[in-house]
Amino acid sequence: MATSDIIQTEDFNKQSYVDVCSSVSKTEKQKTILSSITNISKQELIIENKKYSFNESEAIREIRIRSLSHWPHFIPSSQSMISAGWFSCNVNDRVICIYCNTICHEWTNNDDPIEVHKRLSPKCPFVLSMPLVNNSPKIINDTLEEKFEPSHPTMAEISRREQTFSNVHWTENYPSIESLVRAGFFFTGVNNTVTCFYCNGSLHKWGAKDNPMIEHALSNNKRKIHNQMIS
């Protein structure tokens, strides 16, 4: 069974029956519980109504597809991992969902990527949108998937990308080297400019709150729009 390193435990309903009921009578407890259940139902209804508002951009989906191009397992397949919203961390079979930050690894043949995602993070925006996502056509034969060739094949290994940060003077405190490497970047040696070994896109001028994975996807999207405008 797949193992989760980080499981989101955020309580979206913020209910605590024990704390609320500790100082009231039995009758009041029942009323409080019934009221809480009603509130939960209302909040779940709101979530249910909003679940279809999530729409993953094509740029981010493309990044996820590329990240899984070297997926080590035949079952579950890379296509099933993509459909379930996972993003490869390029460390064995470790994957992450960038929408809920759940990390999972040690996948087995019996694991269903979608069901694992639903079980570990039921309130994840991607999970809540799955009825809509799963309406799209499914690829039956994984061999028909588009194959991507890295622009810098020598940097495909995560250890090689890490070395570029240690061998050259990387003086930035953020983002962390680990997060940059996991997003596919290696250090160019010029200021704080990093380049993706796959798409050859480069980014610099990093901020304290920047998420390399998200910024990577957004930059790809901007390049696509620019290319469409000038074509």
Secondary structure by P-SEA (a helix, b strand, c coil): cccccccccccccccccccccccccaaaaaaaaaaaaaaaaaaaaaaaaacccccccaaaaaaaaaaacccccccccaaaaaaaccccccccccccccccccccccccccccaaaaaaaacccccccccccccccccccccccccbbbbbcccccccaaaaaaaaaacccccccccaaaaaaabbbbcccccbbbbcccccccccccccccaaaaaaaaaaaaaaaaaaac
